């Protein structure tokens, strides 16, 4: 990631004849207190986002399948304002990403189906849709290179 504020984690895993075991999150690794977990299951070519808010941290991973995660710096005072970067998250690479407040994130499903998981850390009441900002997925000021030009979108995201 080009943003020093966004952290990528690669867990170590244990494998034997039964399969694999790895730790996705351990409270000791973070000063943050995560207080909400979210899961979305989406089919191929679904694009969710770009969303964010001013208070939340999100620890994001892909538990099944494969997604392209895009992160956009939405801090107007930042030298990286409206710059973006991306990373493929999958059940095979087991990478996860910690996204800070004022960074939007969105994901595009590359596999037939994907299970996207994120832990939220936020102060106070849950930041519902009215507390979030949305950046248009194809905003020409940002110029994200999505894998296709006609993704499956919600009304909010289109």
Order of alpha helices (4+ residues) and beta strands (2+ residues): beta-beta-beta-beta-beta-beta-beta-beta-beta-beta-beta-beta
